[in-house]
Amino acid sequence: MTNILGFFILCMTNGLFVFFVMDFSLNIPFYDDFDSIGTFILSGNNAFGSRLFHVFDQYAEHRIGYTRMISLLYFSLFGKLNFMHLIWVGLLGLLGIQVLIYSVVQKFRYAFVALSICSLFLLNFQYWENMMSAMTALQNISSPFFSLAALYFLSKGTLKWNRLITYLVVVLTVFTSGNGVLLLPIGLIFIMFSKEGNRQLYLWLLFAFGLLLIYFLNYQKPPVVFGGRSNIGDMLMNPVSLFENFTLFLTSVFHGIGFSFASCFVIGTLIFGYMTWFIYQGVFVLKMKHAAMNWYFLVFIFLLGTAFLVALNRGGGLENMLFSRYKIYSSLVLVFVFLSALEFGKPKAIASVFFILAIYFSYHSLPFVSTLYNHFNELKYAAKTYELNNRSWKGIYPPFTTNFTNAENASRVCQILISKGYYQGDWGLRNSEKQILGKDSIQAVCASFTQKSLTYHTAIDIAVAPMPIDEFSCVQMQSSKNLVLLPLKVNLSPKDLLKRVMGMPIYASSFTVIVPKSNVDHGNYSLSFIQTKNGILTKCKMMDLQVPYFETPQFHN
C-alpha cells in the first residue's frame, strides 16, 4: 500500500509539472535563442552540411553542440523552428534523471516512495528560466542528465558496453555545457583509485586529451555576461567570499523558499561536510566496492566541482549564485543527499524524514509557478508589441536579451527567420484587440493605481474588480514614437493552480506592472489600462509617466 501511494505521488508530481510547463509555454524565442539557435540556423548557406560545420562553434564559454544539433534535426525534419517543442525536448532530461535514480533505488522495498521523494525535490519551478527558452532547456536540463548518466555508467566498471556508453555520453556532456569538462578529471581519478589498470588509464588520458584539444581549438575569451564575471585571482585571494558563494550555490533552493543567506551558509557548510565525508567513506573505507555508492560520490564530486567553478567565475555578488538556471544543481544536491543517506541508515526512517522535508519544500516552491506564468506572459505581450511596431521594435523590454545578444540583433534575427519562412510565432492580435489599441481611453476611471520608483524600473500596483487573467488585459504605453504593451503580473495561489488544472477560469483583482527604465525607450508616455469584462474590451486612462534614461545592458526584467 505504501509503495502504491509513492507511485501515485510520483505520477501526480510529474503530471502537474508537465501540465504547467506545456500549458504556459509559447513558441517565441527568448534570450539566447536568437544567437544560439536563430543565428545558427541562418548560417551555412541554408544547407544541412554547411550548418553542420558550425554546430560546435563557441558560444560564450561553452560549446553547445547538442543544442544546435537538436535544433538542426528539428528544423530539417519540419522545415521550421518551434521553440516551444525544443523546450519540451530539453525537459526530457528530467525524465532521464528519474529513470537513472529508479535503476538504483529499485532494490529497496519502497522504491516508488524513494523515487517520489526525489521527484518532489527535483521537479520544482525554482529553475523556471530553464523552461523559458529552448537554449536553456536543451543546455541546462540536458547537461545535468548527461553528466549523471556518464557518471552512472562510469561507476559500473569496465564492461565493454558500460565504458563505451560512458565515452559517448561524456562527449555529449562536454558539448552541451562547459562544466561537462569536469567529467574528464573525475573519470581519471575514478580509474586510478579503482585500480582498473594501465590500459584503461591510458585510454581515458588519450580520450580526455583529444576532447580538450577539440574543445579549446580556436577558443576565445568569453564576452561579459549579465551579472558579470569575477576576477579569478581576486576570488582565490579571498577564500571566505569564495566559500560563501560556493555554499550559497549548493543551497540556493533553500533561499528560494525563504531561508536567509546566513541560514543557507550554515546548511551549505553542513552539506559540504557531509558530501566530503561520504566521498571519503566510498573511496578510502569501502574501497569503491559498492556500485551505488560509487555513483553517489562521483555525483557529489561533480556537484561540488560545478559549485566551485561557478563561485570562482561568477562570484562578483552573492545574487549571482541565485540565478534561476543554476538551481537545478541545488535541487540535485537535495536528491543525492537523500539517496546517499539511504545507504547508511534505516531506509524507512530516513525516507519518512525526507518525505516531510520534500512536501514542505515542494509546497513552498509553488510561488515559482507564478514566476513562470508571468514571464511567459511578458514574452507574449512583448511579441505583440513587436508585431505592432512592424517587427522593428528594439526596446529593452522583452523578448530581448543578453549582453552579447542585444535587442537590435535579436530583432534582426527574428525578422529574417520569419521572412524566410523558418519561424512563425504565437503573437497574433485579434481585430478587437487592434481596435481597442487604436481608440482613445473611453472610461475616466476603471481601477486604482499606486506607483513606486525602484532602481531599474517603476512598479505600478493595480487594484480592480475581479477579472479573468487569461483574457487580453495589459497596460498600453503610448508616446510619439513608441507603442508598448506591458503585461499584468499576478500571484497565483495554490487554489488558483488547482483551478488551472481543472480547466476553470482564474480571476484576480490585484496586479503589478513593471515599467523598466531604459536607454532605448525613455521619454514621455501616456498609460492606459485595458481589460476584458464579460468578453468585452474596455480601456481607461491611467496616468502620464516619464520613463527616465538609464544606461543598462539589454536584459529582461
N, C-alpha and C positions, 0 to 999 in steps of 0.2 A: 504493500500500500504506500509506503514512504517513497519508494522508487517511482511509483506511478505519479505521485504528487510532484516529484522532482522533474519528471518528463513533461508534465503539464506546465510547470513554471518555465521550463526550458522553451517549450513551443510558444508560450504566451510572450516571453521576453523577445524571442526572435521575431515573432509575428508582429508585435507592436513596433519594434524597431524598423522593420522593413516597411510597415504600413506608413509610418510618419515620413520616412525618407522619400518613398515613392509618391506620397500624397503632396508633399511640399515642393519637390524638385522640379526644375524648369530646364528647358532646352535653350539656355542662354549662357554664353561664355562669361567667365569671371576671372579676374586677377591674372594668374599665369597662363590661363587657357589661350590667350591671344598670341603670345610668343611661343610657348612650349608646344602647342598643337596647331594653332591657326597659321602662324608663320611657317611652321614645318610643312604643313600640307600645301602651302603656296610655293614651296621651294621645289627645285629639281625639274623644271620644265614640264610639270604635270604628268610625269612618267613614274611608274612604281619603282623602277630600278634606280632612277636618279634621286627620288625621295629617300629610298633605302640608304643611299650613300650618306645622308645627313642624320640617320637615326641616332648615332652615337655622338653627335656634336655636343660640346659642353653647354650646359645651361646653369648659370650661377656657379656653384661649386660642385654640381652634380653632372653625371652622365645619365640622362633619363631615357635610355634606350627602350625600356619596357613600355613607358608611357607612350612614346612615339610609335612603337611597333603596333601596339593595340589600336591606337588611333588610325594608323595607316591601314591595318587589316580591316577595321570597321569601314573606313572610307572606301576601300577597294571593293568591299562586298556590297555596300549600299549606295555608293556614289555621293553621299552626303555625310556631313558630321552631325551627330546628335549628342550634345554634351551631357544630356540627362542620362542617356543609355551608358555612356562612358563612366559616369559616376557610379552607376549600378554595377558595372563590371569591376570597378575598383573595390567596391564594398564586398565583393565575393571573398576578399581576403579575410574578412571577419568570420565567414563560414569555414574557411580553410583552417583558421586558428582553432576553432571549436572541434573540428574533426581531429586535428593533431592531439588536442587535450583529451578527447574521448579515447583515443587509442592507448593513452597512458592510464586513465582512471577506470577503464572498464574492468580492471581486476578487482576493484572494490565492490562490496555488496550493494552499496547505494551509489552506483556510478552516475546515474542521472541526477541525483541530488548534488553531487560534486560538480557535475558539468553545469547545472543550473546556477550554482553559486558563481562559477566562473563567468557565465553569460551575464549575470546581473552586474558584475564588475566591469565586464568588457563592453557590453552594448549600452553605453551611456552616450548622451549627446554633448558631453563637455568638449569633445573634439569635433564640434559641429563644422568647423572650417573644412575638414576633410570630406564633408558631404556636400559642400557648396560648389566645388568646381571639379571638372574632370581630371585636371592635372593633380590636384591634391589628393583626390581619392585613389587614382592609379598609383601615385607615388607613396603617399604617407600611410595608406592602409595596406597596399600590396607589399611594401618593403618589410614591415614587421612580420607579415606572414611568411615571406620568402626566407627571412632571417631565422625564424623559429623552425621552419621546415629544414633548412640547411643544417642547423644545429641538431635537430632531431635525428636526421639520417647519419650525421657525423657520429653521434653518440652510439649508434647501433653497431659500430665496428667496421671491419674491413671486408665484409661480404661484398661480392662484386657489385651487385645492384645498389646496395646502400651507398657505397663510396662513389659510384658513378652518378647517382642522383644527387649526392652532396655537391660534387663538382658542378653539375648543371645548374643547381639552384643557387649556388654561390655566385655564378656568373650572372644569373637573373637579378640577384640582390644587389650586386655591385653596380649594375647598370640600371638600377631603379632609384637608388638614393645613395648619397655619399657615405653614410655611416655603414653601408654594406661592406666597405673595405675592412672594417673591424673583424669580419669573419676570417680574414686571412691570418692574422697573428693568433686569433683564438684557435683556429684549426691546427696551427703549428704547435701551440702549447699542448693541445689535447693529444696530438700524435706523439709528442715527446714524452709526456707523462704516462700515457697508456702503454708505452713501450711497444709500439706497433712494428718497429724495425726500420732499418735504414731505407729500404725500398719505398715504403710509404712516406717517410720523411722527405726523401729526395723528390718524389713525385709531387708532393704538396709544395715544396720550395720552388720547383720548376713552374708549377701551375700558378702560384702566387706571383712569381717574378713576371711571367708573361702577362698576367691580368693587370698588374700595376703598370707595366710598360705601355699597354694599350690605353689604360685609363688616363695616364698622365702625358700621353703623346700630344704635343701642341697645347698643353694645358695652360690657361691664362689665369691671372689673378682675378678672383670673382669680384663683381661690382658690389657697391654698397647696397644693402637691403634695408627695408623698413625695420626699425629697432636698432639698426647699426651693428657693426662688428666690433668686438672688443679688441684691445691690443693684447695679444697673447703674452708678450713679455711682461706687461703690467699685471695681468691676471696671475701669472706664475709667481710674481714677486709679492702678491697679496693673497696668500693661501686662505685666509679667513673669508674674504669675499668670494673666492673660488668655491670654497666648501659650502657657503650659504647658497650660492646659485645651484650647485650640484645637488644639495639636499632638497631644494625647492623644486627642481626639475623632477626628482623622484616622487614628490608628494603633491604635485600641482593639482591633482584631482581633489585632494583634501581642502585646498584653498578654495576650490570651486564650490564646495558645499558649506563654506562659511568659516573654515578654520583660519586663524591668524597666521601671519608669516612666522611668528615665534613658535607656534604650535607645529607648523609644518617643518621647521628646522629640527625640533625635538624628535618628531616622528620620523623624519628623514634620517636623522643620525641613528636612531634605533634600527630602522630598516637596513641601513648601510652596514651596521654592526652584525645584524642577523645574516644578511647575504654573504658577508665576508666569512662568518663562522661556518655557514653552510658549504661554501666553496672549500674551505679548509677540511671539513669533515669528508666531503666527497673525494678530494684529491689525496689527502695525507692519511686519513683514518680508514676509510673504506677502500682506498687504493683503486678507485674508479672501476669497481667491480659491480656496480649497481646501475643498470641501464637507465632507469627513470631518473635517478639522482644525477647521473651524468648529464642528461638533457637539462635538468633544472639548473645545475651550477654553470653550465655553458650559457644558458639564457641569462642568468644573473651577471656573468662577466660581460655579456653583450649589453645588457641594460645599464650596468654601471659605466661601461665604456662610452655608450651613447650619451649618458648624462654628463660625463666628464668633457666630452668633445663639445657639446652644446654650451655648457657652462664656460668653457675656455674660449669659444669662438663668439658667443652671443652674450657674454656676461657683463655687458655695459650697464645693465639695470636689472633688478630682480623681476620686473614686469615682463622681461623677455622670456623668462622661464615659464610664464603662464600663457604663452601663445597657444591658442586652441589646438593647432595642428600637432603640437608636441604631446598633448595629453593622452594620446593612445599609448604612449610608453609608460606613463604613470599608471594608467589602467592595468597594463600588463604586469607592472610591479605588484599590484594587489593580487592579481590572478596567480602569479607564481609564488608569492609568499604563502598563499593558501595551499597550493598544490604541494609545495615542498614540506609544509608543516604536517601534511597527512602522512608523510613517510616516517615521522619521528614519534608522534603521539598516538592517542586513541582516535581513529578516524571519525567515529561518531561524535565524540565530544568536540573535536576541532571543527567538524562540519556544522555543528549546532551554533557555535560561537560565530563562525564566519557567515553563516546564513543570516543571522540577525544583523551583522555588520553590512552584508550585501543588500538586504532590504532597505536599511537606513540609507545607505549610500545611493542606491538606485532612486529612491523616492526623492531625496534632496537634490538629485541631479535633474529632476524633471523640469525646472525652470529653463534649462538649456534647450528644451524643445521649443519654447517661445523664441529663444535666440535664433534658432534655425529658421523658424517660420518668418520672423521679422526680417532676417537678412535675405531670404528668398523674395519676400515682399518688396524690399528695397530694389532688388535686382529686376523685378517685374516692372516697377514704375520707372526705374532708370531706363529700361529698354523702351518703354512707351515714350519717355522724353526724347530718347534718341531718335525714334521714329517721327515724332512731331517736328523735330528740328532737321528733317530731311537727312537723317543719318550722318550728320556732320557735327553733332554736339560733342564737345570735348571737355565738359565740366568736370570738376573734381569729384562730384558725387558719382555713385556707381553708375554703370558697371565697370568702373576703372579703379585702380590697378596698383602697380608697384613702382618702385624707383626705376627699375630697368625695363618695365613695360608701362610707358606713360600713356596718358589718356589720348593724346593725338595719334600715337601709333596704334593703340587699341581700336580707335575709330576707323583708321585706315584699313587695318586688317579685316575688321568686320565688314566694311563696305566691299572689299574685294571678294571675300568669301561669298557674300550674298550675290554680287554681280555675276560671279562665275557659276552660280547655282550649287555651290558646295555646302551651303547652310541656309536654313530658313528658320527664323526664330519664333518664339512664343510671345509675341508682344503686340498683337493686333488690337486696334481700338475700334470699338463699335461706333456706329453712326451717332447714337445718342450720346456717347461719351465725347465725341468730337464736337457735337453741337453745344454741350454744356460748357466745354472749354472755351468756346468762342463767344459765349454770352457774358455780358456784364453781370455782376452779382445781383441777384433778384430778391434777396432777403436782407433785411437790415441786421438781424441777429438770429443765429441758429445754435450757438453754443457759447460757452465761456472759455476764455483763453488767459493763460498766465505764461510769461516768458522769463527766462534767466540766461544770462550770458556766461558761457564757460570758456575754457582755454581755446578749444578748437572749434566750437560751434555754439549756436544758440538753441536752447531747448524750449519748445513751446508745449505746455500741457493743455489738453483739450478735454473739457467735460461736456457731455452731450447726452441726450436721451438715448437709451439703448438702441444700438443699430447693428446689423449683421456685419461681421468683419470681412467676409469674403466677397461682398459686393464692391463695386467700383466706388472707392472713397479715398480721398487724398487731399493734400494742400497744394493749390496751384500758385506758383510763384511767377509773376509776370513783370518783366522790365521792358525797356525799349528795344532790347536786342535778344533777350532770352525768355523762353517759356520752360519752366521746370516743374515736374510733378514730384512731390515728396510724399512718401508712404506714411501711414499711421502705425506707430509701434504699439503693440498691445501685450500685456502679460496674460498668458493662458493658465488657468487654474487646472488642477487635476480633473475637476468636474468638466471643464471645457474640453480637455483632451478625451475624456470618455465620450462626450457628445460627438466629437470628431470621429471617433472610431465607429460609433453607432449611426453615423450619417446625418446627425441632427445639426441644424444651424447654430452657430455660436454668436451671441450678442454681447457687446461690450459698451460701456458708457464713458470710459476714460482712456485716452490715448496720449502718446507723445510724438512730436515731430522734431526731427533734428535738421537744423539748417547750418551746414558747415561754413565756417569762414574760409575764404578762398583766394587763391592767386589767379583764378580763371573767371569765376562767376561773380566777383564782387560788384557792388553797385546798389542802386535803389530798386526795391521791388514792392509790388502790391500783392498781398497774400489773400487768397480766398479759400474757403473751406467747402469741399464738395463731398456730399454724402448721398447714399441711396435710402429713400424712405418708401417702404411698400412698393418697391420696384421702380420708383420714380426718382430721377436725379435732381437734387436741389443744390443751390450754390449761394453762399453769403460772404460778404466782405469780412475779413479778419482784422487786418492791420496793414500799415506800411512798415517796411523793415529795410534798414540799410545793412547789407552784408559787407563787412569790412574786408579790406585786403589783408591776406595772411599768407606769408611765404611758407609753403609746406609741400612736401612731396605728394605725388598723386596717390593718395591712399584712400581706402574705403573706411568710412566711419562706422 
